[in-house]
């Protein structure tokens, strides 16, 4: 997909109404990735590029009723679907660009990004913005319920090493953005890269 906000909004806006029904079995994978993020009760977490908010319930379960759960997305139609699904009661929804978040520096413990990295127009700068709003030692989870090869097959393309999710590309990208890659999993059943915010 082209890295342009207008095209991203058009792509996801046109698909928002049926998004959850297209991927009905992803819930357990989201929940497992949130567990791996290692959130604590009372923590503050952002679902960056939250879409219809499928990660909000497991994020809320992780931080508990005293914690803070935010969901930010660029596409109004996706956020409208999140509200329709009742997910606006789980966390606060923000119509926002993850490249310019309306959040204070170091105000979060973690960021969760499902399918996010391939839609960032300026990956280094955008990941740096996510680092800005996370405290030192906080964590980032870049997740997808399918690994790189399985996702490429679903989309009818071949896997390539120039994919930003390839470990050889992702590790330096994160390092140049204020993050240290801590663990990397790329299996057919899921992709999960966990990183720690550096000082």
Buried (B, 14 or more C-beta within 10 A) or exposed (E): EEEEEEEBBEBBBEBBBEBBEEBEEBBEBBBBBBEBBEBEEEBBBBBBBBBBBBBBBBBBBBBEEEBBBBBBBBBEBBBBBBEEBEBBEBBEBBEBBBBEBEBEEBBBBBBBBBBBBBBBBEBBEBBBBBBBBBBEEBBBBBBBBBBBBBBBBEEEEEBEEEBEBBEEBBBEBBEEBBBEBEEBBBEEEBBBBBBBBEE
